[in-house]
Structures are given as structure tokens and as C-alpha cells.
Amino acid sequence: MKPPRFEYHRPSTRDEVTSLLAEHGDEAKILAGGQSLVPMLNFRLAHPGHLIDINHLEGESTEPEMNDRWVTFDPLVRHVGAERSAIVEEELPLLFEALRYVAHPAIRTRGTIVGSVAHSDPAAEIPAVLTALGGEMVARSARGQRTLHSDDCFVGPLVNGLEQDEWMEVVRFPRRGPGDGFAFEEFSRRSGDYALCGVAAVARPTPGGMSVSLAYLGVGVTPQSVEVSARPMAEYQHPSFLGELEHLVAAELKPYSDIHATGAYKLFLAVRLGTKAARRAVAMGVPG
């Protein structure tokens, strides 16, 4: 298998990347980790006329950074850099837990957090975590920068909200809030395989209890959100919660069938994994 012919570009600054995209638009693709793009090239599923390799940008951070509100990831922060980050472990425990499910260690040494969000695979873990936490991405073009909330990041399978001349230069996740709880669950046939279904859960304190946000992967064309209304913590542990979530998930999700599982089986997984994740997240949090 060989990729189609393309012109190779090796910019050294972000401004050069922006200029190249302004010139070539949808004829160009960004190469960072390459764990998704290179196979697509080799299978001739992508045919860019220009490949922009950003691995040689000067002065780029390879570690997550933190400010008062956000943990930010520049375009060359790889999965392994996030995996080993004390900032991620402390401030983004949901991402920290989800990272161990991302493919295999060899993939995580090259793949990037920004690249995973930009690729917008509905079966990937990082987009679901971004959705559950309400994160953002910063798009850059010759016209300037703009910020997209997670609700606007994912348009369809392998389609993000970027314009033709834009590239994703930052992804940021909100730092954990007081009393928040988190959990990530997924089911796959083998470790490292794409999940048949997965869920990221965020529990937040409310007056007298907790509310839970669930973001599912592998059950739709984009990450799918389900909101569980506020209630006392004890109600999450009651057997009736499983049935209640079953009705809620059935109303909100319409899983597709594929060669790996039927939609009905994915719905079954969504209920069981969602119940388990919600209960773990609530147990980790502190009620309001």
C-alpha cells in the first residue's frame, strides 16, 4: 500500500502553517501524530495534494499547561505526554482515566490530543471526554482565531467544525470543579480495539444531590450526550436507577448497527456502562 502523490511542506512556525492553509485550503492536510492520517493515505481514503508536517514547529510545548480555568494542549502534546502529566492526573481525572483505553502504547507515543479531536472519530475516547467536560478548541486561519465549544466541534463522522483554511492549534478542557466526580467506562472485544460502546461521566454537585452528564462514543455519528437530572446520591445506587436510565438512553440514543454489533446490543451496553459510570462518578463527587 502506497499513499497518493502529494507535495510535502515542513513549516517551522504557526504563521507558516496558516499561510500554507490559506494558499491550499481543502487540498492540504495537517500531519502531527499521523496515526489516523497515514493509514487513510495508504488505503487511498484521503487524497491531499499537500501534506503539512507540523512536527518541526519551533518552540512548541509538548506538555499540557494550566491556567486559572483551563488545562490546554498545544498541537504537539502527544497522548503519552498527557498520560504522564501530573496536571492531567490532578485536574482532568476523566481524561487521565480515558487515556488508558486509547489504542496501544505505541500509538499513544505518536498520536496527539489535538489530532484526536481534529480527526473527530465518533468511536474515539478524547472527543467524548471533551464533550462530557464541555471543552473548547481554538481554530486559526489568516483571518484570525475563533473558539468553538465542544457542541460545535463535531459535525459528523470524521468531520469537524473547521473551515477549509483553518487548523486546530489548541484544545482546552475545564479544570475540575469543587465536588465534581468522574468515571470512564467502555467495552471492546480486545484491549486496544475500538469500543463497541463507551461513556464518559461527569457528576456535579447540586442543592441536595448530584446531576450527571454522560457522553457516549461508538453509538452515533458524533459523541452523544445524555443528561441525568439532579437527585440525592442514594438514588443513583438504588436498583430503580438502571430502569430509569434505560428509558432515558432509549429516548436519546439511536445506536447504529455495524459489522461488530447490532444497534440493540449497543443500546444494552449504553445502559449498563452508563449506569456503572454514573454511580462511580457520583461516589467520587461531593453533593451540594
C-alpha positions as CSV (number, residue, x, y, z in Angstrom):
1,M,0.0,0.0,0.0
2,K,1.4,3.4,-1.0
3,P,-0.1,6.9,-0.5
4,P,-1.1,9.0,-3.4
5,R,1.3,11.7,-4.6
6,F,1.4,14.9,-2.6
7,E,3.7,17.9,-2.1
8,Y,5.4,17.9,1.3
9,H,5.7,21.0,3.4
10,R,7.7,21.3,6.6
11,P,6.9,24.7,8.3
12,S,8.8,25.9,11.3
13,T,6.2,28.4,12.7
14,R,2.5,28.5,13.2
15,D,2.3,31.5,10.9
16,E,3.7,29.4,8.1
17,V,1.1,26.7,8.7
18,T,-1.6,29.3,8.5
19,S,-0.2,30.7,5.2
20,L,0.0,27.3,3.7
21,L,-3.6,26.6,4.5
22,A,-4.7,30.0,3.2
23,E,-3.0,29.1,-0.1
24,H,-4.1,25.4,-0.5
25,G,-7.3,25.2,1.5
26,D,-9.0,21.8,1.4
27,E,-6.2,20.4,-0.8
28,A,-4.0,20.3,2.3
29,K,-3.9,18.0,5.3
30,I,-2.1,18.6,8.6
31,L,0.3,15.8,9.8
32,A,1.1,15.7,13.6
33,G,0.9,12.2,15.0
34,G,-0.2,10.6,11.8
35,Q,-1.8,7.6,13.5
36,S,-5.1,8.1,11.6
37,L,-4.0,10.2,8.6
38,V,-1.2,7.9,7.4
39,P,-3.3,4.7,7.2
40,M,-6.0,6.8,5.4
41,L,-3.4,7.9,2.9
42,N,-2.1,4.3,2.4
43,F,-5.6,3.0,1.8
44,R,-6.2,5.9,-0.6
45,L,-9.1,7.1,1.6
46,A,-7.5,10.6,1.6
47,H,-6.0,12.3,-1.4
48,P,-4.5,15.6,-0.3
49,G,-2.4,17.5,-2.8
50,H,-0.3,19.0,0.0
51,L,0.8,17.5,3.3
52,I,1.8,20.0,6.0
53,D,4.1,18.4,8.6
54,I,3.9,20.4,11.9
55,N,6.3,18.1,13.8
56,H,9.1,20.6,13.3
57,L,7.4,23.7,14.6
58,E,9.9,25.7,16.8
59,G,9.3,26.4,20.4
60,E,6.2,24.2,20.8
61,S,5.2,22.8,24.1
62,T,5.0,19.0,24.4
63,E,3.3,19.1,27.9
64,P,-0.1,20.2,29.0
65,E,-0.3,23.6,30.6
66,M,-2.7,25.1,33.1
67,N,-4.1,28.5,33.9
68,D,-6.9,29.6,36.3
69,R,-9.7,27.9,34.3
70,W,-8.3,25.5,31.7
71,V,-5.8,22.8,31.0
72,T,-4.6,23.4,27.5
73,F,-3.0,21.2,24.9
74,D,-0.9,22.6,22.1
75,P,-0.8,20.7,18.7
76,L,2.3,18.6,19.6
77,V,1.2,17.3,23.0
78,R,1.0,13.6,22.5
79,H,-1.2,11.1,24.3
80,V,1.8,9.8,26.3
81,G,2.6,13.4,27.4
82,A,-0.9,13.7,28.8
83,E,-0.8,10.2,30.3
84,R,2.3,11.1,32.3
85,S,1.2,14.6,33.3
86,A,0.6,15.3,37.0
87,I,-1.6,18.2,35.8
88,V,-3.8,15.9,33.9
89,E,-4.0,13.4,36.7
90,E,-5.0,16.1,39.2
91,E,-7.1,18.4,37.2
92,L,-8.5,16.2,34.5
93,P,-9.1,12.8,36.1
94,L,-11.7,11.9,33.4
95,L,-9.1,12.3,30.6
96,F,-6.5,10.6,32.7
97,E,-8.7,7.5,33.1
98,A,-9.8,7.5,29.4
99,L,-6.3,7.7,28.0
100,R,-5.5,4.1,29.0
101,Y,-8.2,2.9,26.7
102,V,-6.8,4.8,23.6
103,A,-5.4,2.1,21.2
104,H,-2.0,0.8,22.3
105,P,1.1,2.3,23.9
106,A,2.9,2.5,20.5
107,I,0.0,4.6,19.1
108,R,-0.1,6.8,22.2
109,T,3.6,7.7,21.8
110,R,2.8,9.4,18.5
111,G,-0.8,10.4,18.5
112,T,-1.7,13.9,19.8
113,I,-4.7,15.2,21.8
114,V,-5.4,17.9,19.3
115,G,-5.1,15.4,16.4
116,S,-7.7,13.1,18.0
117,V,-10.2,16.0,18.4
118,A,-9.5,17.2,14.8
119,H,-10.0,13.7,13.4
120,S,-13.4,13.6,15.1
121,D,-13.8,9.9,15.1
122,P,-17.1,9.2,16.9
123,A,-15.6,5.9,18.2
124,A,-12.7,7.7,19.8
125,E,-12.3,8.4,23.5
126,I,-10.9,12.0,23.5
127,P,-13.8,13.6,21.7
128,A,-16.3,12.0,24.2
129,V,-14.3,13.4,27.1
130,L,-14.2,16.8,25.6
131,T,-17.9,16.7,25.1
132,A,-18.6,15.5,28.7
133,L,-16.5,18.2,30.2
134,G,-17.6,21.0,27.9
135,G,-14.2,21.8,26.5
136,E,-13.2,24.0,23.6
137,M,-10.9,24.1,20.6
138,V,-9.2,27.2,19.1
139,A,-9.2,27.4,15.3
140,R,-6.6,29.6,13.5
141,S,-6.6,31.0,10.0
142,A,-5.3,34.0,8.1
143,R,-8.5,35.8,9.3
144,G,-7.5,35.3,13.0
145,Q,-8.6,32.9,15.7
146,R,-12.0,31.7,16.8
147,T,-13.2,29.4,19.6
148,L,-15.5,26.5,19.1
149,H,-17.3,24.9,22.1
150,S,-17.4,21.1,22.1
151,D,-21.0,21.2,20.9
152,D,-19.8,22.8,17.7
153,C,-16.6,20.8,17.3
154,F,-18.1,17.6,15.9
155,V,-20.2,17.8,12.8
156,G,-20.3,14.2,11.6
157,P,-18.2,11.1,11.3
158,L,-14.6,12.3,10.8
159,V,-15.9,15.8,10.2
160,N,-15.1,18.7,12.5
161,G,-16.3,22.3,12.6
162,L,-13.2,23.8,10.9
163,E,-13.3,25.9,7.7
164,Q,-11.1,24.9,4.8
165,D,-8.4,27.3,5.6
166,E,-8.4,26.7,9.4
167,W,-6.4,24.4,11.6
168,M,-6.8,23.4,15.2
169,E,-4.0,25.0,17.2
170,V,-5.3,24.4,20.8
171,V,-7.7,22.1,22.6
172,R,-8.6,23.0,26.2
173,F,-10.5,21.2,29.0
174,P,-12.0,23.0,32.0
175,R,-10.3,22.2,35.3
176,R,-12.2,20.0,37.7
177,G,-14.7,21.9,39.9
178,P,-15.2,21.5,43.7
179,G,-17.1,18.4,44.4
180,D,-17.1,17.1,40.8
181,G,-16.8,13.3,40.2
182,F,-15.7,11.5,37.1
183,A,-15.7,8.0,35.5
184,F,-15.0,6.4,32.2
185,E,-16.2,3.0,31.0
186,E,-16.0,1.2,27.7
187,F,-16.4,-2.3,26.2
188,S,-14.4,-3.7,23.4
189,R,-13.7,-7.2,22.1
190,R,-10.0,-6.9,22.8
191,S,-7.8,-4.4,24.6
192,G,-6.9,-1.6,22.3
193,D,-9.7,-2.2,19.8
194,Y,-12.3,0.4,19.0
195,A,-15.0,0.2,21.7
196,L,-18.4,-1.2,20.8
197,C,-19.7,1.4,23.2
198,G,-18.1,3.8,25.8
199,V,-19.1,6.5,28.1
200,A,-17.6,9.5,29.9
201,A,-19.5,10.5,33.0
202,V,-19.2,13.8,34.9
203,A,-21.1,14.2,38.2
204,R,-21.6,17.8,39.5
205,P,-23.0,18.8,43.0
206,T,-26.4,20.4,43.1
207,P,-28.5,21.5,46.1
208,G,-29.1,18.3,48.0
209,G,-27.6,15.9,45.5
210,M,-25.8,15.4,42.2
211,S,-26.5,15.7,38.5
212,V,-24.7,13.6,35.8
213,S,-23.7,14.3,32.3
214,L,-22.9,11.3,30.1
215,A,-21.1,11.5,26.7
216,Y,-21.2,8.3,24.6
217,L,-18.8,7.1,22.0
218,G,-19.4,4.4,19.4
219,V,-23.1,4.8,19.2
220,G,-23.7,7.7,16.8
221,V,-22.1,9.8,14.1
222,T,-20.7,12.2,16.8
223,P,-20.3,11.9,20.6
224,Q,-23.8,11.6,22.0
225,S,-24.9,13.4,25.2
226,V,-27.4,12.3,27.9
227,E,-28.2,14.4,30.9
228,V,-29.4,12.8,34.2
229,S,-31.3,15.3,36.3
230,A,-30.2,16.2,39.8
231,R,-31.2,13.8,42.6
232,P,-29.9,12.6,46.0
233,M,-26.8,10.4,45.8
234,A,-28.6,7.4,47.3
235,E,-31.0,7.3,44.3
236,Y,-28.1,6.5,41.9
237,Q,-27.3,3.3,43.9
238,H,-31.0,2.2,44.0
239,P,-31.9,-0.7,41.6
240,S,-34.6,1.5,40.0
241,F,-31.9,3.8,38.6
242,L,-30.9,1.2,36.0
243,G,-34.5,1.1,34.6
244,E,-34.8,4.9,34.7
245,L,-31.5,5.3,32.7
246,E,-32.7,2.7,30.3
247,H,-35.8,4.8,29.4
248,L,-33.7,7.9,29.2
249,V,-31.0,6.4,27.0
250,A,-33.6,4.7,24.7
251,A,-35.2,8.2,24.2
252,E,-31.9,10.0,23.5
253,L,-29.7,7.5,21.6
254,K,-30.3,5.7,18.3
255,P,-27.3,3.4,18.0
256,Y,-26.4,2.2,14.5
257,S,-25.7,-1.4,13.7
258,D,-22.4,-2.4,12.1
259,I,-20.3,-5.5,11.5
260,H,-19.3,-5.6,15.1
261,A,-22.6,-5.2,17.0
262,T,-26.3,-4.5,16.4
263,G,-27.8,-1.3,17.5
264,A,-29.9,-3.1,20.1
265,Y,-26.7,-4.6,21.7
266,K,-25.1,-1.2,21.7
267,L,-28.1,0.2,23.4
268,F,-27.9,-2.6,26.0
269,L,-24.2,-1.6,26.6
270,A,-25.0,2.1,26.8
271,V,-27.4,1.4,29.7
272,R,-25.1,-0.9,31.6
273,L,-22.0,1.2,31.1
274,G,-23.8,4.4,31.7
275,T,-25.2,3.1,35.0
276,K,-21.8,1.9,36.2
277,A,-20.1,5.2,35.1
278,A,-22.8,7.4,36.7
279,R,-22.6,5.5,40.0
280,R,-18.8,5.7,40.1
281,A,-18.7,9.4,39.2
282,V,-21.3,10.2,41.9
283,A,-19.4,8.2,44.5
284,M,-16.3,10.2,43.7
285,G,-18.1,13.5,44.0
286,V,-19.3,15.5,46.9
287,P,-23.0,16.5,46.9
288,G,-24.1,20.1,47.1
